[in-house]
Amino acid sequence: MFGENILQKTSRAMSSNFDVTLISAGDQAFTDGRIICVPALPENLNKSDWEVVCGYTEHEVAHIRHTQFDIFKGIIDPLVKNLTNLIEDIRIEKKHGSEYYGAKILLGKTISSIWNKHFAENEDCVNIGTMLMFEGRRQCANIEMDSLIPRFDKECKEAFGDDIFDKINRLENTKDSYTLALFLLDKLKEQAEKEEKQKEDEKGGDQGDDGNEENKDSKDSLKDDKDKKNDGLDSGENEGVDDGEKSDDDPESEGSGKSDDDSDGQNDEGDEDTDKDDVGGSGDCYENPDDEDAGDDGDDGEWHDGIGETPTSNVGKSEADVSPDDGDGPDESKIKKVEAAMASGKPGSDDDEPSSKIIAKNILQDLNGTKDFAEMVAGELHEMNREAVSSGQYLVFDKSYDKIIPMSPGDTEYKVDRNLTTFHSMRREIEKIGSFKSKVSSMFLARVLSKWQGDKEGGKINPRALNKLKCGYKNIFREKTKNDELDTAISFLVDFSGSMSGSSIREALRTVILFLESLGESKIKSEVLGYTTDDWPDDLRDRYNRLDGSITRLYGRTDPLLTYVIKDFNEPYNRKVKARIGAYGVARLAENCDGDSVMIAYNRLMMRKEKRKILFVLSDGAVANMGNTTLGKKYLKHVCKSIEQSGNVELVGIGLYDNSVKNYYKNNIIVSGRSSLVETMSIELKKIFKV
């Protein structure tokens, strides 16, 4: 029950603290900004796996609390979106972890798990985006990891600037993350263009050197030929050859084209055009050096904090056009203040360019191919689900549509009266109900009698101790105390499946009436529940139908549960309760998922403060639902055994015209007909409760 309790507690905490709903359903993990869904997972997951589950939920809660999703909706370029998401993940986890220490611990466990599974054995092949993912969390969010790779810090700083982590630490919102991503990509693309130009220049230089060598060889060859001809041939053969003329084949006879300066000028103009068409409009953290209004200082491509300000486009509009709230640009005084604070090493200055060891083109490719952290964790959870399903563990496809609702006594007075008539008809069918009352009284009420304890310094006067006053005895008072057995809560869980229609469900409800009538005079708290299944919502059916049949048939339960509350613990046995019992004829009678329903009743009992807790389950057979019933039967056995071994609840199965309960419940009673109901219950209850 460990995993189930974790999800329940986490769900309650998220609902109350953040207005976020956590559900366990299907085979995928996702969030829509209001609901966080984790796949259906087995209860017996080990602790480290459950920590990964909880770490995923904490990451998504951080997104819901701190991310401006409209910023992401406006980002078209996948590269911009990838880097923005990388930076934003670090920012939100830092903020969420600083507010909730437990969340930081769980995030650390999750991050370490992802590292160990996907990267630890091949850390030399980790790309720069993944390095930023892990090192950024370690340095900025102060999240502890199992592994520390020193080169990650060095390579991140070589790629993005020495103060990359300082920049991330100063981010305050999603817009800042987006702006920083644009700035970094602008610098990387600028560097990539320079590297490409340098490569082309080097290639052109090599070709020029080869041409010069060929020209020199050609000239030497021509000179040798001339000498030979002058020595061995007539002077007539040399007619028309002038020593001062150039040969048509001489490459020096042609113009050399444009000068290097002209060529460089054209390239510079091309670079400007490319810059303007790159990633797109940057935000308030970036200034275009070619913009006349960039500021008085005219610094080249500086990145500024610009916290909380609206990004303004200076380099183009491919991204800024779609980003929300274009605004009028940053506050100039704030920019100058930030510039002064960053004067020791401006990330946009020439002396802070990426190292020559770093190839900007490769960095851009790595960033574009870096996997999203949440997607990697979601993949882990999906694998846990598939592994559990394939290994034959009991899984519920979707619990989010399970309902616990009060049973209606009737929506009109006429229907209430009709249901009361049905109730009284069933009550009259119970023979010897009076004798059972007295036997139940001896079973429970004898245990609930209070007693007086004397020899007290305060309380009520104990008449039997008054004669001791003359001897100076002062403890003449007594106090009334309750026997522990008085502290009792009983739950009745009734099978409302289709097979119970007719005599079986009437027999079950007659048994409940027998108990309620007998306990009515006592102070024992009681509850009556009915369990069945509900209709499939369209969304659930669509998701189920998208799965392969070989997978769906391995889920132990696919139906939504429907639990009727016929009588609550704190509700008296009154007219309304009797009308609900009589309304069984209009209740939905569908499938029965006994293991899950027993757990619902058990959990409700465990929330009671009474020391003694008893659960009666009334059914006419074994598990029968739309899921894998073989797994369902195994799960019911597991649930019954776990409850019995815990010792927290006394569990009793009552079989109605069927002895299947013997296969699941150690304490069991078989009722074969209404004529033997009172006698059978009296005998068997005495055996079970040893009275």
MARDREN-643696 format. One line per 8 residues: number of its first residue (from 1); for each residue x, y, z of C-alpha. Coordinates in Angstrom, 3 decimals, padded with zeros to 6 digits, always signed. Layout:
NUM) X Y Z | ...
//
This chain:
1) +000.000 +000.000 +000.000 | +003.115 +002.214 +000.135 | +002.804 +003.660 -003.360 | -000.934 +004.168 -003.131 | -000.509 +006.152 +000.070 | +002.209 +008.321 -001.500 | -000.004 +009.247 -004.450 | -002.991 +009.938 -002.218
9) -000.997 +012.164 +000.131 | +000.734 +013.963 -002.733 | -002.575 +014.492 -004.518 | -004.212 +015.957 -001.416 | -001.247 +018.256 -000.781 | -001.147 +019.520 -004.369 | -004.892 +020.063 -004.425 | -004.909 +022.104 -001.221
17) -001.655 +024.039 -001.743 | -001.527 +024.674 -005.490 | -005.020 +023.876 -006.831 | -003.467 +021.108 -008.938 | -005.031 +017.682 -009.419 | -002.790 +014.602 -009.523 | -004.178 +011.480 -011.180 | -002.810 +008.052 -012.063
25) -004.151 +006.900 -015.413 | -003.231 +005.230 -018.693 | +000.339 +004.628 -019.786 | +001.613 +008.187 -020.349 | +002.718 +011.062 -018.109 | +001.602 +014.587 -018.988 | +000.213 +017.851 -017.647 | -002.255 +020.336 -019.083
33) -001.593 +023.159 -016.642 | -004.288 +022.032 -014.213 | -004.005 +018.247 -014.046 | -000.789 +016.259 -013.633 | -001.153 +012.691 -014.838 | +001.267 +009.867 -014.092 | +000.807 +006.426 -015.659 | -000.961 +003.644 -013.826
41) +001.721 +002.195 -011.562 | +001.836 -000.797 -009.208 | +001.763 -000.296 -005.463 | +004.908 -002.359 -004.960 | +007.266 -000.004 -006.799 | +010.482 +000.397 -004.867 | +011.080 +003.601 -002.946 | +013.555 +005.063 -005.433
49) +011.053 +004.645 -008.283 | +008.345 +006.372 -006.260 | +010.782 +009.220 -005.620 | +011.154 +009.613 -009.392 | +007.352 +009.704 -009.708 | +007.150 +012.401 -007.039 | +010.093 +014.296 -008.577 | +008.220 +014.419 -011.890
57) +005.141 +015.825 -010.170 | +007.263 +018.447 -008.376 | +008.823 +019.514 -011.700 | +005.399 +019.914 -013.291 | +004.038 +021.761 -010.247 | +006.974 +024.170 -010.580 | +005.993 +024.767 -014.224 | +002.348 +025.342 -013.338
65) +003.274 +027.774 -010.567 | +006.044 +029.774 -012.233 | +005.979 +029.395 -016.043 | +004.195 +031.842 -018.349 | +002.933 +029.369 -020.927 | +001.812 +032.097 -023.341 | +005.498 +032.889 -023.935 | +006.102 +029.340 -025.168
73) +003.011 +029.444 -027.370 | +004.571 +032.353 -029.243 | +007.887 +030.631 -029.989 | +008.038 +029.126 -033.472 | +011.696 +028.181 -033.914 | +012.314 +024.724 -032.310 | +015.886 +025.710 -031.433 | +014.722 +028.798 -029.550
81) +012.045 +026.766 -027.789 | +014.526 +024.042 -026.781 | +017.042 +026.437 -025.242 | +014.322 +028.531 -023.585 | +012.898 +025.369 -022.038 | +016.347 +024.256 -020.825 | +016.904 +027.577 -019.092 | +013.339 +027.831 -017.799
89) +013.530 +024.348 -016.233 | +016.549 +025.424 -014.191 | +014.883 +028.684 -013.149 | +011.586 +027.159 -011.970 | +013.250 +024.283 -010.113 | +015.485 +026.767 -008.324 | +012.469 +028.827 -007.249 | +010.288 +025.836 -006.288
97) +013.130 +024.114 -004.440 | +013.947 +027.251 -002.458 | +010.354 +027.358 -001.217 | +009.945 +023.639 -000.512 | +013.024 +021.779 +000.666 | +011.365 +018.389 +000.206 | +010.712 +019.237 -003.433 | +014.412 +019.997 -003.936
105) +015.341 +016.594 -002.485 | +012.873 +014.775 -004.757 | +014.061 +016.716 -007.811 | +017.635 +015.729 -006.973 | +016.645 +012.063 -006.758 | +014.884 +012.294 -010.105 | +017.731 +014.094 -011.863 | +020.268 +011.591 -010.509
113) +018.083 +008.716 -011.700 | +017.908 +010.134 -015.229 | +021.673 +010.714 -015.260 | +022.515 +007.228 -014.014 | +020.197 +005.503 -016.465 | +020.896 +007.473 -019.641 | +024.306 +009.133 -019.388 | +026.530 +007.809 -016.583
121) +028.033 +004.947 -018.607 | +028.773 +007.150 -021.619 | +029.449 +010.584 -020.158 | +032.034 +011.448 -022.823 | +029.247 +011.589 -025.409 | +027.031 +013.989 -023.445 | +026.209 +017.010 -025.610 | +026.398 +020.619 -024.477
129) +022.630 +020.959 -023.998 | +022.581 +018.016 -021.615 | +025.602 +019.433 -019.778 | +023.690 +022.675 -019.266 | +020.652 +020.692 -018.097 | +022.559 +018.953 -015.298 | +025.229 +021.518 -014.406 | +022.687 +024.346 -014.369
137) +020.535 +022.496 -011.870 | +023.560 +021.749 -009.710 | +024.947 +025.292 -009.678 | +021.803 +027.422 -009.883 | +019.084 +025.329 -008.247 | +021.530 +023.843 -005.685 | +020.184 +020.390 -006.466 | +022.491 +017.628 -005.292
145) +023.414 +014.938 -007.796 | +025.080 +011.571 -007.389 | +027.730 +012.488 -009.968 | +029.827 +015.624 -010.385 | +031.571 +016.014 -013.749 | +034.057 +018.944 -013.520 | +034.330 +019.353 -017.286 | +030.633 +020.213 -017.529
153) +031.232 +023.529 -015.778 | +034.191 +024.339 -018.022 | +032.490 +023.401 -021.281 | +029.261 +025.232 -020.440 | +031.255 +028.390 -019.756 | +033.297 +027.960 -022.931 | +030.111 +027.586 -024.961 | +027.887 +030.203 -023.340
161) +030.246 +032.568 -021.500 | +031.950 +032.483 -018.115 | +028.984 +034.022 -016.337 | +026.252 +031.853 -017.872 | +025.163 +030.541 -014.472 | +025.189 +034.061 -013.008 | +022.834 +035.106 -015.793 | +020.486 +032.206 -015.071
169) +020.535 +033.009 -011.358 | +019.267 +036.526 -012.101 | +016.268 +035.409 -014.164 | +012.917 +036.209 -012.598 | +010.314 +035.064 -015.123 | +009.743 +033.116 -018.315 | +010.237 +036.210 -020.450 | +013.741 +036.572 -019.021
177) +014.497 +032.935 -019.896 | +013.270 +033.508 -023.441 | +015.341 +036.683 -023.809 | +018.503 +034.996 -022.549 | +017.966 +032.110 -024.974 | +017.684 +034.560 -027.881 | +020.852 +036.356 -026.811 | +022.884 +033.152 -026.512
185) +021.665 +031.873 -029.871 | +022.471 +035.206 -031.552 | +026.039 +035.017 -030.267 | +026.416 +031.367 -031.242 | +025.084 +031.980 -034.748 | +027.373 +034.971 -035.142 | +030.308 +032.823 -034.046 | +029.220 +030.017 -036.379
193) +029.206 +032.438 -039.322 | +032.680 +033.685 -038.422 | +033.948 +030.123 -038.195 | +032.381 +029.301 -041.562 | +033.890 +032.407 -043.164 | +037.293 +031.622 -041.664 | +037.033 +028.090 -043.012 | +036.182 +029.372 -046.495
201) +039.022 +031.895 -046.367 | +041.487 +029.191 -045.378 | +040.212 +026.995 -048.183 | +040.592 +029.861 -050.678 | +044.111 +030.581 -049.430 | +045.153 +026.980 -049.952 | +043.846 +027.075 -053.486 | +045.741 +030.343 -054.125
209) +049.022 +028.839 -052.935 | +048.558 +025.854 -055.215 | +047.958 +028.202 -058.151 | +051.142 +030.151 -057.459 | +053.200 +026.961 -057.431 | +051.682 +025.942 -060.750 | +052.450 +029.365 -062.230 | +056.055 +029.158 -061.067
217) +056.511 +025.692 -062.562 | +054.916 +026.869 -065.783 | +057.295 +029.832 -066.031 | +060.349 +027.669 -065.374 | +059.204 +025.204 -068.004 | +058.693 +027.948 -070.560 | +062.170 +029.393 -069.831 | +063.806 +025.983 -070.289
225) +061.976 +025.478 -073.557 | +063.143 +028.869 -074.801 | +066.778 +028.134 -073.949 | +066.668 +024.804 -075.704 | +065.126 +026.310 -078.786 | +067.696 +029.169 -078.911 | +070.557 +026.697 -078.698 | +069.441 +024.070 -081.209
233) +067.060 +025.700 -083.756 | +067.134 +028.363 -086.530 | +066.522 +031.913 -085.584 | +063.528 +031.768 -087.977 | +061.773 +029.355 -085.746 | +061.814 +031.970 -083.014 | +060.114 +034.613 -085.139 | +057.194 +036.363 -083.510
241) +058.360 +035.542 -079.992 | +059.129 +038.685 -078.095 | +060.910 +038.412 -074.748 | +058.826 +041.270 -073.425 | +055.407 +039.679 -074.208 | +053.395 +037.333 -072.122 | +052.187 +034.005 -073.372 | +048.437 +033.511 -073.777
249) +048.767 +030.589 -071.380 | +050.456 +032.691 -068.714 | +048.009 +033.092 -065.832 | +049.500 +036.461 -064.973 | +048.117 +037.836 -068.202 | +044.589 +038.015 -066.688 | +043.272 +040.464 -064.089 | +043.205 +039.390 -060.483
257) +039.604 +040.523 -059.942 | +038.400 +042.530 -056.961 | +040.712 +043.471 -054.178 | +040.631 +041.744 -050.808 | +039.234 +044.891 -049.242 | +036.319 +044.921 -051.649 | +035.645 +041.259 -050.992 | +035.712 +041.774 -047.226
265) +033.304 +044.638 -047.554 | +030.791 +042.471 -049.349 | +031.103 +039.725 -046.782 | +030.486 +042.200 -043.983 | +027.303 +043.346 -045.667 | +026.199 +039.745 -046.038 | +026.882 +039.154 -042.345 | +024.628 +042.049 -041.445
273) +021.784 +040.591 -043.476 | +022.284 +037.205 -041.904 | +022.244 +038.676 -038.392 | +018.950 +040.362 -039.093 | +017.355 +037.147 -040.291 | +018.748 +034.979 -037.485 | +016.870 +033.676 -034.470 | +014.655 +036.732 -034.401
281) +013.873 +039.722 -032.280 | +015.664 +039.652 -028.994 | +014.294 +041.021 -025.798 | +015.246 +043.758 -023.433 | +018.442 +041.911 -022.540 | +019.992 +042.461 -025.983 | +021.023 +045.505 -028.002 | +021.876 +045.464 -031.693
289) +025.229 +047.229 -032.166 | +023.996 +048.537 -035.539 | +020.892 +050.124 -034.054 | +021.300 +053.883 -033.821 | +019.080 +053.928 -030.740 | +020.935 +051.180 -028.953 | +022.136 +053.476 -026.188 | +024.784 +056.044 -025.417
297) +027.507 +053.555 -024.638 | +027.253 +051.761 -027.965 | +028.514 +048.498 -026.457 | +028.538 +045.625 -028.916 | +025.745 +043.102 -028.289 | +025.452 +043.422 -024.520 | +023.127 +041.210 -022.475 | +021.295 +043.000 -019.678
305) +019.073 +041.781 -016.901 | +016.001 +043.776 -017.878 | +014.009 +041.897 -015.251 | +010.282 +042.268 -015.647 | +010.544 +044.449 -018.754 | +009.011 +043.816 -022.140 | +011.344 +042.428 -024.826 | +011.857 +044.669 -027.849
313) +013.128 +043.551 -031.230 | +016.384 +044.954 -032.545 | +017.647 +042.145 -034.744 | +014.525 +041.177 -036.665 | +010.991 +039.977 -036.091 | +010.905 +036.238 -036.745 | +010.454 +035.433 -033.034 | +009.575 +038.800 -031.509
321) +006.551 +039.162 -033.803 | +004.925 +036.172 -032.136 | +006.078 +036.843 -028.585 | +003.441 +038.510 -026.413 | +003.609 +042.058 -025.088 | +006.153 +043.637 -027.463 | +006.064 +046.902 -025.506 | +008.305 +049.956 -025.884
329) +011.614 +048.482 -024.836 | +013.737 +048.478 -021.690 | +014.382 +051.279 -019.240 | +017.664 +052.927 -020.320 | +018.667 +053.768 -016.751 | +018.187 +050.161 -015.683 | +020.296 +048.967 -018.610 | +023.150 +051.302 -017.670
337) +022.947 +050.156 -014.069 | +023.185 +046.530 -015.130 | +026.020 +047.357 -017.546 | +027.998 +048.870 -014.712 | +027.416 +045.800 -012.567 | +028.607 +043.541 -015.390 | +031.541 +045.718 -016.492 | +034.090 +043.212 -015.274
345) +033.212 +040.754 -018.021 | +030.435 +041.481 -020.460 | +029.104 +038.343 -022.094 | +028.515 +040.089 -025.372 | +031.945 +041.657 -025.707 | +034.591 +040.427 -028.096 | +036.872 +039.205 -025.319 | +034.127 +036.868 -024.077
353) +033.580 +035.026 -027.333 | +033.325 +031.241 -027.151 | +036.677 +029.482 -027.022 | +038.318 +028.546 -030.275 | +038.038 +024.953 -029.125 | +034.265 +025.235 -029.309 | +032.689 +024.888 -032.741 | +029.534 +027.013 -032.622
361) +027.841 +025.092 -035.425 | +028.145 +021.863 -033.429 | +026.782 +023.575 -030.310 | +023.705 +024.706 -032.220 | +023.171 +021.183 -033.521 | +023.547 +019.771 -029.999 | +021.037 +022.236 -028.565 | +018.551 +021.366 -031.265
369) +018.896 +017.665 -030.457 | +018.850 +017.880 -026.646 | +015.999 +015.908 -025.104 | +013.544 +017.654 -022.812 | +014.034 +016.699 -019.158 | +010.327 +016.204 -018.449 | +010.002 +014.008 -021.535 | +012.877 +011.823 -020.333
377) +011.242 +011.390 -016.916 | +007.877 +010.729 -018.552 | +009.613 +008.036 -020.603 | +010.902 +006.486 -017.375 | +007.384 +006.399 -015.946 | +006.047 +004.891 -019.165 | +008.654 +002.128 -018.924 | +007.631 +001.453 -015.304
385) +004.038 +001.102 -016.475 | +004.872 -001.245 -019.354 | +007.142 -003.355 -017.181 | +004.425 -003.714 -014.544 | +001.777 -004.564 -017.135 | +003.941 -007.132 -018.899 | +004.917 -008.777 -015.601 | +001.287 -009.450 -014.681
393) +000.938 -006.935 -011.857 | -002.492 -005.530 -011.062 | -002.885 -002.113 -012.636 | -005.895 +000.159 -013.018 | -006.062 +001.872 -016.399 | -007.543 +005.100 -015.021 | -008.683 +005.996 -011.496 | -009.579 +009.594 -012.260
401) -013.217 +008.783 -013.037 | -013.866 +006.769 -009.858 | -016.748 +008.279 -007.889 | -018.062 +008.070 -004.327 | -021.560 +009.568 -004.165 | -024.423 +009.587 -001.640 | -027.296 +007.349 -002.651 | -030.502 +009.292 -003.198
409) -033.478 +008.421 -000.975 | -035.693 +009.708 -003.792 | -035.958 +013.075 -005.507 | -039.656 +013.461 -004.641 | -041.649 +012.742 -001.520 | -043.617 +010.126 -003.417 | -040.425 +008.233 -004.308 | -039.166 +008.513 -000.744
417) -042.410 +006.962 +000.540 | -042.196 +004.213 -002.069 | -038.627 +003.396 -001.047 | -039.642 +003.342 +002.623 | -042.357 +000.837 +001.754 | -039.722 -001.393 +000.131 | -037.523 -001.085 +003.214 | -040.291 -002.112 +005.630
425) -041.156 -005.046 +003.386 | -037.573 -006.350 +003.660 | -037.501 -005.799 +007.396 | -040.638 -007.876 +007.897 | -038.953 -010.738 +006.066 | -036.302 -011.016 +008.776 | -037.342 -013.740 +011.193 | -036.440 -013.650 +014.874
433) -034.856 -010.228 +014.605 | -035.536 -009.614 +018.296 | -033.459 -012.586 +019.420 | -030.568 -011.437 +017.223 | -030.664 -008.002 +018.838 | -030.063 -009.499 +022.257 | -027.259 -011.689 +020.961 | -025.565 -008.763 +019.254
441) -025.956 -006.806 +022.481 | -024.071 -009.489 +024.341 | -021.468 -009.453 +021.571 | -020.873 -005.708 +021.394 | -022.723 -003.891 +024.161 | -021.244 -006.078 +026.904 | -017.907 -004.865 +025.692 | -018.929 -001.252 +025.617
449) -020.094 -000.890 +029.229 | -018.293 +001.821 +031.107 | -016.841 +001.248 +034.541 | -015.860 +003.350 +037.547 | -012.292 +003.611 +038.722 | -011.804 +004.614 +042.367 | -008.887 +005.885 +044.412 | -008.872 +009.240 +042.596
457) -007.948 +012.636 +043.990 | -010.744 +014.302 +042.060 | -013.968 +013.498 +040.274 | -017.195 +012.215 +041.780 | -017.392 +010.980 +045.369 | -017.042 +007.237 +045.731 | -019.627 +006.173 +048.382 | -017.644 +003.040 +049.152
465) -014.626 +005.111 +050.191 | -016.398 +007.476 +052.571 | -015.736 +005.265 +055.592 | -012.002 +005.819 +055.036 | -012.254 +009.545 +055.709 | -011.948 +009.064 +059.460 | -008.595 +007.401 +058.883 | -007.313 +010.417 +056.963
473) -007.758 +008.802 +053.557 | -008.252 +011.541 +050.933 | -008.621 +009.631 +047.638 | -012.360 +009.169 +048.030 | -013.234 +010.094 +044.437 | -013.888 +008.010 +041.371 | -013.932 +008.557 +037.570 | -015.993 +006.862 +034.899
481) -013.875 +005.346 +032.131 | -014.827 +003.634 +028.891 | -013.616 +000.215 +027.985 | -011.415 +000.300 +024.880 | -013.898 -001.971 +023.108 | -016.461 +000.804 +023.187 | -014.346 +002.637 +020.634 | -015.706 +000.684 +017.662
489) -016.541 +001.558 +014.041 | -018.167 -000.928 +011.654 | -018.426 -000.671 +007.859 | -020.744 -002.754 +005.656 | -019.678 -003.026 +002.003 | -022.451 -004.441 -000.210 | -021.971 -005.848 -003.718 | -024.212 -003.901 -006.152
497) -023.190 -005.825 -009.275 | -025.599 -007.124 -011.896 | -025.471 -010.682 -010.555 | -026.835 -009.427 -007.238 | -030.138 -008.296 -008.756 | -033.140 -010.055 -007.289 | -032.975 -012.167 -004.153 | -029.221 -011.776 -003.513
505) -029.214 -008.036 -003.005 | -032.370 -008.215 -000.874 | -030.658 -010.823 +001.297 | -027.579 -008.608 +001.599 | -029.650 -005.586 +002.599 | -031.703 -007.654 +005.068 | -028.404 -008.583 +006.714 | -027.448 -004.918 +006.897
513) -030.858 -004.050 +008.369 | -030.398 -006.794 +010.955 | -027.124 -005.241 +012.101 | -028.332 -001.642 +012.002 | -031.432 -002.505 +014.035 | -029.285 -004.316 +016.585 | -026.651 -001.581 +016.811 | -029.124 +001.264 +016.865
521) -029.222 +001.389 +020.661 | -025.444 +001.302 +021.023 | -022.865 +004.000 +020.519 | -021.082 +002.056 +017.783 | -020.530 +004.096 +014.621 | -021.527 +002.357 +011.390 | -021.337 +002.977 +007.655 | -023.043 +001.267 +004.705
529) -021.526 +001.372 +001.194 | -022.607 -000.181 -002.093 | -020.023 -000.924 -004.802 | -020.386 -001.259 -008.579 | -018.944 +000.362 -011.751 | -019.931 +003.422 -013.776 | -020.317 +004.235 -017.481 | -017.192 +004.920 -019.521
537) -016.671 +008.618 -020.381 | -015.820 +009.280 -024.035 | -012.319 +010.488 -023.157 | -011.537 +007.288 -021.265 | -012.862 +005.107 -024.067 | -010.875 +006.996 -026.705 | -007.596 +006.664 -024.790 | -008.274 +003.003 -024.119
545) -009.051 +002.268 -027.775 | -005.792 +003.885 -028.894 | -003.797 +001.247 -027.033 | -002.888 -002.071 -028.575 | -005.207 -004.907 -027.563 | -002.280 -006.943 -026.286 | -001.674 -004.193 -023.724 | -005.231 -003.338 -022.698
553) -006.100 -006.923 -021.814 | -003.308 -006.907 -019.215 | -004.894 -004.192 -017.063 | -006.620 -005.588 -013.991 | -009.325 -002.921 -014.069 | -010.497 -000.598 -016.824 | -013.953 +000.380 -015.477 | -014.555 +003.529 -013.416
561) -015.690 +002.644 -009.896 | -019.023 +003.831 -008.504 | -019.425 +003.682 -004.723 | -022.760 +004.530 -003.113 | -022.823 +005.934 +000.426 | -026.064 +004.559 +001.890 | -025.233 +005.549 +005.470 | -022.361 +007.663 +006.692
569) -020.531 +007.005 +009.966 | -021.827 +010.192 +011.532 | -025.384 +009.739 +010.287 | -028.082 +008.290 +012.556 | -030.142 +005.308 +011.478 | -033.149 +007.399 +010.453 | -035.903 +007.719 +007.860 | -033.539 +008.978 +005.159
577) -031.164 +006.029 +005.588 | -034.076 +003.578 +005.452 | -035.334 +005.205 +002.234 | -031.860 +004.843 +000.686 | -031.791 +001.152 +001.542 | -035.193 +000.763 -000.107 | -033.953 +002.604 -003.225 | -031.678 -000.260 -004.292
585) -034.062 -001.035 -007.154 | -033.146 +002.164 -009.025 | -029.412 +001.917 -008.346 | -026.964 +001.061 -011.120 | -026.045 -002.638 -010.941 | -023.043 -003.263 -013.208 | -019.624 -004.879 -012.604 | -017.835 -005.632 -009.335
593) -014.158 -004.829 -008.760 | -013.898 -006.219 -005.251 | -010.234 -005.557 -004.502 | -010.440 -001.838 -005.264 | -013.777 -001.448 -003.469 | -012.524 -003.217 -000.345 | -009.576 -000.806 -000.347 | -011.958 +002.167 -000.520
601) -013.914 +000.918 +002.502 | -010.677 +000.077 +004.324 | -009.226 +003.545 +003.755 | -012.433 +005.193 +004.971 | -012.309 +003.067 +008.109 | -008.661 +003.924 +008.695 | -009.569 +007.600 +008.765 | -011.776 +006.950 +011.806
609) -010.401 +007.676 +015.274 | -012.037 +004.602 +016.879 | -009.575 +001.997 +018.106 | -011.560 -001.028 +017.001 | -012.541 -001.262 +013.334 | -014.587 -004.002 +011.630 | -015.323 -004.399 +007.908 | -018.074 -006.717 +006.614
617) -018.072 -007.429 +002.853 | -021.313 -008.907 +001.451 | -021.013 -010.492 -002.012 | -022.432 -013.307 -004.129 | -019.237 -014.318 -005.925 | -015.789 -013.430 -007.212 | -014.461 -010.457 -009.160 | -016.201 -009.772 -012.477
625) -015.354 -006.689 -014.539 | -014.130 -005.488 -017.944 | -010.472 -005.857 -016.994 | -008.349 -008.953 -016.555 | -010.419 -010.843 -013.964 | -007.591 -013.280 -013.235 | -005.469 -010.369 -012.062 | -008.506 -008.941 -010.271
633) -008.963 -012.118 -008.243 | -005.274 -012.192 -007.322 | -005.492 -008.578 -006.262 | -008.497 -009.263 -004.008 | -006.509 -012.031 -002.305 | -003.581 -009.655 -001.882 | -005.802 -006.936 -000.387 | -007.510 -009.303 +002.062
641) -004.218 -010.809 +003.180 | -002.625 -007.380 +003.641 | -005.539 -006.114 +005.756 | -005.622 -009.252 +007.885 | -001.872 -009.153 +008.466 | -001.891 -005.459 +009.364 | -004.238 -006.085 +012.295 | -005.754 -002.620 +011.904
649) -009.151 -003.847 +010.727 | -011.100 -007.036 +011.456 | -012.229 -008.283 +008.038 | -015.249 -010.583 +007.523 | -016.592 -011.851 +004.190 | -020.292 -012.786 +003.990 | -021.210 -014.976 +001.012 | -024.789 -014.789 -000.268
657) -025.864 -018.126 -001.775 | -022.205 -018.591 -002.748 | -019.084 -019.801 -000.973 | -016.499 -017.872 -003.073 | -015.724 -015.697 -000.051 | -013.891 -018.664 +001.470 | -011.190 -018.227 -001.175 | -010.427 -014.663 -000.098
665) -011.528 -013.966 +003.481 | -010.050 -015.830 +006.420 | -013.140 -014.941 +008.480 | -016.182 -015.831 +006.395 | -019.888 -016.564 +006.769 | -022.112 -018.272 +004.175 | -025.807 -017.299 +004.112 | -027.960 -019.784 +002.180
673) -031.414 -018.298 +002.774 | -033.400 -015.777 +004.756 | -034.813 -018.437 +007.062 | -031.315 -019.218 +008.359 | -030.016 -015.639 +008.336 | -030.354 -014.840 +012.044 | -029.219 -018.248 +013.222 | -026.236 -018.367 +010.871
681) -025.103 -014.846 +011.690 | -025.399 -015.437 +015.439 | -023.348 -018.643 +015.408 | -020.636 -017.440 +013.054 | -020.203 -014.032 +014.658 | -019.675 -015.666 +018.045 | -016.937 -017.807 +016.531 | -015.259 -014.865 +014.830
689) -015.369 -012.453 +017.766 | -014.920 -015.186 +020.386 | -017.875 -014.329 +022.613
//
